[in-house]
Amino acid sequence: MDINLADVTIHIDETLEPAKRHALVDQVREVNGVVGVGYHDDKPHLMIIEYDPDKTSSAELLQTVKAQGVHAELIGL
């Protein structure tokens, strides 16, 4: 079975405290189709999300982040 995966980078405008970052990651991981989330202390404004585009979209992932009360945008690579 082939799984089609994509990734997206989201820039978060605010500097979030560690507890808020962890809560944000937990919310993103709950989205159906998300395979992994990279969000590290050394680059606290960048979140990289690996996902199955057959189950979710970059727009839905961005909306999930924004729904947590932060300002964010997609970054094209």
PAMARNU-168260 format. One line per field, with one value per residue (C-alpha): residue number from 1; x, y, z. Coordinates in steps of 0.1 Angstrom, whole numbers. Layout:
k	(NUM|...)
x	(X|...)
y	(Y|...)
z	(Z|...)
% end
This chain:
k	(1|2|3|4|5|6|7|8|9|10|11|12|13|14|15|16|17|18|19|20|21|22|23|24|25|26|27|28|29|30|31|32|33|34|35|36|37|38|39|40|41|42|43|44|45|46|47|48|49|50|51|52|53|54|55|56|57|58|59|60|61|62|63|64|65|66|67|68|69|70|71|72|73|74|75|76|77)
x	(0|14|9|12|28|34|49|42|61|40|55|41|44|44|71|52|60|70|36|17|40|34|-4|-2|17|-8|-37|-20|-12|-49|-58|-67|-38|-10|20|45|51|86|87|120|132|160|135|104|86|87|65|70|41|41|7|-14|-29|-57|-69|-62|-48|-22|-51|-68|-35|-30|-66|-59|-29|-48|-77|-53|-52|-18|-10|5|10|22|57|63|96)
y	(0|34|63|97|121|159|184|220|246|270|303|313|350|349|336|310|297|260|249|267|252|217|222|235|204|182|199|195|159|152|162|131|124|141|118|139|174|190|220|227|252|264|276|284|302|273|242|214|191|158|147|126|150|125|131|167|198|225|250|228|225|263|268|243|264|297|283|281|319|324|343|321|316|290|292|280|261)
z	(0|-10|13|-2|22|21|45|52|72|92|106|140|146|184|207|226|261|262|276|249|222|235|236|200|189|206|188|154|161|166|130|110|85|105|106|124|138|141|164|182|208|185|159|179|151|126|127|101|97|77|66|43|17|11|46|54|37|45|48|75|93|93|105|134|144|142|162|191|192|174|142|116|79|55|42|6|1)
% end
